[in-house]
Each structure stands twice: as C-alpha cells, then as structure tokens.
Amino acid sequence: MAQANVAQSVSTAMLSKSIDSIEQSGAEVVDLINSADIPPAGVTGHVLNIKA
C-alpha cells in the first residue's frame, strides 16, 4: 500500500511539473506573439498577408 501511495505521489508531482512547464511555455509564446512587429499593409510574402 505504501508503495502505491509513493508511486501515486511521484506521478502526481511529475504531472504537476509538466503542467507548469506547459503553462510557462504557453505564456512565453503569447508574449512573443504580443511583442511581434506587425508588418506594414501591402507587404508581400508575409504569412498573414500573401498576395498572389
């Protein structure tokens, strides 16, 4: 029984650490997106403004 409790505690701690890491990475991505320069209108080839 004690082994099961230890295994569950370790598993829960690892999951919590993984969730924290994912949340931190997501926050960093949001910061990058929010700080990115917006290209001027009419710039060709930009991912969000492609003109054929």
Biopython code that builds the backbone (N, CA, C, O; Angstrom):
import numpy as np
from Bio.PDB.StructureBuilder import StructureBuilder

atoms = [
    (1, "MET", "N", (0.828, -1.203, 0.000)),
    (1, "MET", "CA", (0.000, 0.000, 0.000)),
    (1, "MET", "C", (0.866, 1.258, 0.000)),
    (1, "MET", "O", (0.586, 2.218, -0.718)),
    (2, "ALA", "N", (1.914, 1.241, 0.809)),
    (2, "ALA", "CA", (2.791, 2.409, 0.879)),
    (2, "ALA", "C", (3.469, 2.659, -0.458)),
    (2, "ALA", "O", (3.647, 3.807, -0.867)),
    (3, "GLN", "N", (3.849, 1.571, -1.146)),
    (3, "GLN", "CA", (4.487, 1.730, -2.457)),
    (3, "GLN", "C", (3.530, 2.383, -3.448)),
    (3, "GLN", "O", (3.936, 3.225, -4.250)),
    (4, "ALA", "N", (2.272, 1.995, -3.390)),
    (4, "ALA", "CA", (1.274, 2.575, -4.296)),
    (4, "ALA", "C", (1.106, 4.061, -4.018)),
    (4, "ALA", "O", (0.975, 4.860, -4.944)),
    (5, "ASN", "N", (1.111, 4.430, -2.736)),
    (5, "ASN", "CA", (0.981, 5.844, -2.369)),
    (5, "ASN", "C", (2.182, 6.647, -2.850)),
    (5, "ASN", "O", (2.029, 7.762, -3.349)),
    (6, "VAL", "N", (3.374, 6.082, -2.701)),
    (6, "VAL", "CA", (4.591, 6.758, -3.158)),
    (6, "VAL", "C", (4.563, 6.909, -4.671)),
    (6, "VAL", "O", (4.873, 7.976, -5.200)),
    (7, "ALA", "N", (4.191, 5.841, -5.364)),
    (7, "ALA", "CA", (4.130, 5.893, -6.826)),
    (7, "ALA", "C", (3.110, 6.934, -7.284)),
    (7, "ALA", "O", (3.359, 7.677, -8.233)),
    (8, "GLN", "N", (1.971, 6.985, -6.614)),
    (8, "GLN", "CA", (0.951, 7.968, -6.985)),
    (8, "GLN", "C", (1.438, 9.384, -6.696)),
    (8, "GLN", "O", (1.197, 10.296, -7.487)),
    (9, "SER", "N", (2.117, 9.573, -5.577)),
    (9, "SER", "CA", (2.643, 10.897, -5.237)),
    (9, "SER", "C", (3.677, 11.360, -6.256)),
    (9, "SER", "O", (3.678, 12.520, -6.669)),
    (10, "VAL", "N", (4.556, 10.445, -6.655)),
    (10, "VAL", "CA", (5.581, 10.778, -7.650)),
    (10, "VAL", "C", (4.920, 11.101, -8.982)),
    (10, "VAL", "O", (5.286, 12.073, -9.642)),
    (11, "SER", "N", (3.957, 10.294, -9.371)),
    (11, "SER", "CA", (3.248, 10.515, -10.630)),
    (11, "SER", "C", (2.527, 11.858, -10.623)),
    (11, "SER", "O", (2.563, 12.591, -11.612)),
    (12, "THR", "N", (1.878, 12.178, -9.521)),
    (12, "THR", "CA", (1.166, 13.449, -9.396)),
    (12, "THR", "C", (2.134, 14.620, -9.454)),
    (12, "THR", "O", (1.844, 15.632, -10.092)),
    (13, "ALA", "N", (3.275, 14.495, -8.797)),
    (13, "ALA", "CA", (4.278, 15.565, -8.816)),
    (13, "ALA", "C", (4.828, 15.774, -10.225)),
    (13, "ALA", "O", (5.018, 16.910, -10.660)),
    (14, "MET", "N", (5.082, 14.676, -10.935)),
    (14, "MET", "CA", (5.594, 14.787, -12.304)),
    (14, "MET", "C", (4.557, 15.438, -13.216)),
    (14, "MET", "O", (4.900, 16.275, -14.051)),
    (15, "LEU", "N", (3.301, 15.057, -13.060)),
    (15, "LEU", "CA", (2.228, 15.647, -13.858)),
    (15, "LEU", "C", (2.108, 17.140, -13.571)),
    (15, "LEU", "O", (1.956, 17.945, -14.491)),
    (16, "SER", "N", (2.175, 17.501, -12.310)),
    (16, "SER", "CA", (2.083, 18.905, -11.927)),
    (16, "SER", "C", (3.231, 19.709, -12.531)),
    (16, "SER", "O", (3.032, 20.820, -13.023)),
    (17, "LYS", "N", (4.433, 19.137, -12.490)),
    (17, "LYS", "CA", (5.602, 19.818, -13.061)),
    (17, "LYS", "C", (5.438, 19.971, -14.570)),
    (17, "LYS", "O", (5.783, 21.012, -15.129)),
    (18, "SER", "N", (4.917, 18.943, -15.226)),
    (18, "SER", "CA", (4.687, 19.010, -16.673)),
    (18, "SER", "C", (3.666, 20.093, -17.013)),
    (18, "SER", "O", (3.854, 20.854, -17.962)),
    (19, "ILE", "N", (2.602, 20.158, -16.247)),
    (19, "ILE", "CA", (1.570, 21.173, -16.479)),
    (19, "ILE", "C", (2.159, 22.568, -16.303)),
    (19, "ILE", "O", (1.895, 23.459, -17.111)),
    (20, "ASP", "N", (2.955, 22.762, -15.253)),
    (20, "ASP", "CA", (3.593, 24.059, -15.023)),
    (20, "ASP", "C", (4.496, 24.442, -16.191)),
    (20, "ASP", "O", (4.513, 25.594, -16.623)),
    (21, "SER", "N", (5.244, 23.468, -16.696)),
    (21, "SER", "CA", (6.145, 23.715, -17.820)),
    (21, "SER", "C", (5.366, 24.099, -19.076)),
    (21, "SER", "O", (5.757, 25.015, -19.800)),
    (22, "ILE", "N", (4.271, 23.399, -19.328)),
    (22, "ILE", "CA", (3.432, 23.704, -20.495)),
    (22, "ILE", "C", (2.829, 25.101, -20.364)),
    (22, "ILE", "O", (2.791, 25.856, -21.335)),
    (23, "GLU", "N", (2.361, 25.441, -19.174)),
    (23, "GLU", "CA", (1.779, 26.767, -18.957)),
    (23, "GLU", "C", (2.823, 27.858, -19.158)),
    (23, "GLU", "O", (2.528, 28.900, -19.744)),
    (24, "GLN", "N", (4.044, 27.625, -18.673)),
    (24, "GLN", "CA", (5.120, 28.602, -18.833)),
    (24, "GLN", "C", (5.467, 28.775, -20.313)),
    (24, "GLN", "O", (5.651, 29.897, -20.785)),
    (25, "SER", "N", (5.556, 27.667, -21.033)),
    (25, "SER", "CA", (5.857, 27.737, -22.467)),
    (25, "SER", "C", (4.756, 28.486, -23.210)),
    (25, "SER", "O", (5.035, 29.295, -24.095)),
    (26, "GLY", "N", (3.524, 28.217, -22.852)),
    (26, "GLY", "CA", (2.402, 28.910, -23.478)),
    (26, "GLY", "C", (2.454, 30.405, -23.214)),
    (26, "GLY", "O", (2.191, 31.206, -24.111)),
    (27, "ALA", "N", (2.790, 30.786, -21.993)),
    (27, "ALA", "CA", (2.899, 32.206, -21.654)),
    (27, "ALA", "C", (4.016, 32.870, -22.454)),
    (27, "ALA", "O", (3.880, 34.017, -22.879)),
    (28, "GLU", "N", (5.126, 32.149, -22.659)),
    (28, "GLU", "CA", (6.232, 32.686, -23.453)),
    (28, "GLU", "C", (5.809, 32.881, -24.906)),
    (28, "GLU", "O", (6.181, 33.874, -25.533)),
    (29, "VAL", "N", (5.040, 31.946, -25.441)),
    (29, "VAL", "CA", (4.558, 32.071, -26.823)),
    (29, "VAL", "C", (3.627, 33.274, -26.943)),
    (29, "VAL", "O", (3.720, 34.037, -27.904)),
    (30, "VAL", "N", (2.737, 33.445, -25.979)),
    (30, "VAL", "CA", (1.824, 34.590, -26.001)),
    (30, "VAL", "C", (2.617, 35.891, -25.947)),
    (30, "VAL", "O", (2.298, 36.839, -26.665)),
    (31, "ASP", "N", (3.649, 35.946, -25.100)),
    (31, "ASP", "CA", (4.492, 37.143, -25.024)),
    (31, "ASP", "C", (5.173, 37.419, -26.356)),
    (31, "ASP", "O", (5.245, 38.570, -26.789)),
    (32, "LEU", "N", (5.676, 36.371, -27.013)),
    (32, "LEU", "CA", (6.317, 36.549, -28.320)),
    (32, "LEU", "C", (5.326, 37.077, -29.347)),
    (32, "LEU", "O", (5.645, 37.980, -30.121)),
    (33, "ILE", "N", (4.131, 36.515, -29.351)),
    (33, "ILE", "CA", (3.108, 36.961, -30.299)),
    (33, "ILE", "C", (2.747, 38.421, -30.043)),
    (33, "ILE", "O", (2.634, 39.213, -30.979)),
    (34, "ASN", "N", (2.568, 38.769, -28.782)),
    (34, "ASN", "CA", (2.176, 40.136, -28.440)),
    (34, "ASN", "C", (3.278, 41.150, -28.713)),
    (34, "ASN", "O", (2.990, 42.325, -28.937)),
    (35, "SER", "N", (4.532, 40.715, -28.699)),
    (35, "SER", "CA", (5.639, 41.646, -28.916)),
    (35, "SER", "C", (6.121, 41.665, -30.362)),
    (35, "SER", "O", (7.024, 42.431, -30.697)),
    (36, "ALA", "N", (5.537, 40.837, -31.224)),
    (36, "ALA", "CA", (5.970, 40.774, -32.622)),
    (36, "ALA", "C", (5.576, 42.047, -33.363)),
    (36, "ALA", "O", (4.514, 42.622, -33.126)),
    (37, "ASP", "N", (6.456, 42.469, -34.263)),
    (37, "ASP", "CA", (6.158, 43.634, -35.091)),
    (37, "ASP", "C", (5.077, 43.273, -36.104)),
    (37, "ASP", "O", (5.076, 42.181, -36.673)),
    (38, "ILE", "N", (4.175, 44.194, -36.313)),
    (38, "ILE", "CA", (3.129, 43.994, -37.317)),
    (38, "ILE", "C", (3.653, 44.566, -38.630)),
    (38, "ILE", "O", (4.033, 45.736, -38.678)),
    (39, "PRO", "N", (3.680, 43.771, -39.690)),
    (39, "PRO", "CA", (4.213, 44.274, -40.959)),
    (39, "PRO", "C", (3.296, 45.351, -41.540)),
    (39, "PRO", "O", (2.085, 45.322, -41.325)),
    (40, "PRO", "N", (3.874, 46.291, -42.270)),
    (40, "PRO", "CA", (3.034, 47.327, -42.887)),
    (40, "PRO", "C", (2.086, 46.721, -43.920)),
    (40, "PRO", "O", (2.369, 45.663, -44.484)),
    (41, "ALA", "N", (0.983, 47.382, -44.162)),
    (41, "ALA", "CA", (-0.005, 46.893, -45.130)),
    (41, "ALA", "C", (0.628, 46.789, -46.510)),
    (41, "ALA", "O", (1.381, 47.669, -46.925)),
    (42, "GLY", "N", (0.320, 45.714, -47.210)),
    (42, "GLY", "CA", (0.808, 45.542, -48.567)),
    (42, "GLY", "C", (2.123, 44.814, -48.690)),
    (42, "GLY", "O", (2.616, 44.622, -49.802)),
    (43, "VAL", "N", (2.710, 44.402, -47.578)),
    (43, "VAL", "CA", (3.959, 43.649, -47.646)),
    (43, "VAL", "C", (3.641, 42.272, -48.196)),
    (43, "VAL", "O", (2.800, 41.559, -47.648)),
    (44, "THR", "N", (4.309, 41.893, -49.277)),
    (44, "THR", "CA", (4.014, 40.597, -49.890)),
    (44, "THR", "C", (4.863, 39.504, -49.266)),
    (44, "THR", "O", (5.979, 39.741, -48.804)),
    (45, "GLY", "N", (4.313, 38.319, -49.265)),
    (45, "GLY", "CA", (5.049, 37.167, -48.774)),
    (45, "GLY", "C", (4.914, 36.924, -47.291)),
    (45, "GLY", "O", (5.342, 35.878, -46.802)),
    (46, "HIS", "N", (4.334, 37.855, -46.560)),
    (46, "HIS", "CA", (4.149, 37.629, -45.130)),
    (46, "HIS", "C", (3.086, 36.554, -44.947)),
    (46, "HIS", "O", (2.123, 36.487, -45.710)),
    (47, "VAL", "N", (3.259, 35.741, -43.964)),
    (47, "VAL", "CA", (2.358, 34.606, -43.735)),
    (47, "VAL", "C", (0.899, 35.056, -43.650)),
    (47, "VAL", "O", (0.001, 34.355, -44.116)),
    (48, "LEU", "N", (0.671, 36.210, -43.061)),
    (48, "LEU", "CA", (-0.701, 36.665, -42.871)),
    (48, "LEU", "C", (-1.181, 37.595, -43.986)),
    (48, "LEU", "O", (-2.330, 38.035, -43.968)),
    (49, "ASN", "N", (-0.319, 37.898, -44.953)),
    (49, "ASN", "CA", (-0.687, 38.863, -45.982)),
    (49, "ASN", "C", (-0.069, 38.457, -47.318)),
    (49, "ASN", "O", (0.752, 39.184, -47.877)),
    (50, "ILE", "N", (-0.465, 37.303, -47.821)),
    (50, "ILE", "CA", (0.106, 36.786, -49.070)),
    (50, "ILE", "C", (-0.725, 37.285, -50.248)),
    (50, "ILE", "O", (-1.949, 37.157, -50.262)),
    (51, "LYS", "N", (-0.045, 37.850, -51.225)),
    (51, "LYS", "CA", (-0.737, 38.338, -52.427)),
    (51, "LYS", "C", (-0.290, 37.505, -53.611)),
    (51, "LYS", "O", (0.902, 37.425, -53.908)),
    (52, "ALA", "N", (-1.246, 36.884, -54.289)),
    (52, "ALA", "CA", (-0.913, 36.030, -55.433)),
    (52, "ALA", "C", (-0.829, 36.856, -56.696)),
    (52, "ALA", "O", (-0.559, 36.317, -57.769)),
]
sb = StructureBuilder()
sb.init_structure("model")
sb.init_model(0)
sb.init_chain("A")
sb.init_seg("    ")
for serial, (resi, resn, name, xyz) in enumerate(atoms, 1):
    if name == "N":
        sb.init_residue(resn, " ", resi, " ")
    sb.init_atom(name, np.array(xyz, "f"), 0.0, 1.0, " ", f" {name:<3s}", serial, name[0])
structure = sb.get_structure()
